[in-house]
Amino acid sequence: MTSGIEGKVVAITGASSGIGEATALLLAERGAKVVLAARRSDRIEALAARITGAGGAAVAVVTDVKRRADLSRLVATARERYGKLDVLVSNAGISPISALDDLRVEDWEAMVDVNVKGVLYGIAEALPVFREQGSGHFVHTLSTAGLRIVPTMSVYAGTKNAVRAISEGLRQEAGESLRVTTVSPGYTRTGLADSITDPDARSAIQDGMDKIAMPPDAIARAIAFAIEQPAGVDVGEIVVRPTAQS
């Protein structure tokens, strides 16, 4: 019996590590053709080689989601290499959290550029393709930080809730042929803390990760669950958090 993933073409941003890497490996193992997008060419090229070496199908496309042209090239590469694009997983994100009093405005702008505009650029490039095909699936990685607002995370949570609102609007506009899924991970072992410029905030987040974080393949399995559903079934929102997380 084949899965609902086999043969699908899936582009994944933020694929060089963490949730993106785990998702690429799992989907490729289940028969998807994966298009790997990230800024670090060495990481995604090595991942593509690992997948193809195991008998899977993968191609790496250096992508900075802050540049719409890069998302255009990503979608075009998927279509040129594999003839279509079935799923766009917008997973790239940064979290340079800090107290608002610190006025780290450049960090705020960076989060908006990557976490919000990066998703919008993906929609702008993939939506016309999905309309033309008569099918397609957007998967957007959010965060439980948007569900429980805490100090230092207000801007980060704001970007994630912006994408939550955009995703819901997209779902309602999508009609019967397109699907939209949001996945909100709790503490997950990723490199997200590396983007935090405030040392105290970075230490606090890393401490939480060290104590209770889930492996990234927990989120990969949630994404796979949404993708493998029959065409008429839209998994709208998934929240996955460690049992120890409040």
Buried (B, 14 or more C-beta within 10 A) or exposed (E): EEBBBEBBBBBBBBBBBBBBBBBBBBBBBBBBBBBBBBBBEEBBBBBBEBBEEEEBBBBBBBBBBBBBEBBBBBBBBBBEBBEBBBBBBBBBBBBBBBBEEEEBEEBBEBBBBBBBBBBBBBBBBBBEBBBEBEBBBBBBBBBBBBBEEEEBBBBBBBBBBBBBEBBBEBBEEBEEEBBBBBBBBBBBBBEBBEBBBBEEBBEBBBEBBEEBBBBBBBBBBBBBBBBBBEEEEBBEBBBBBBEEBE
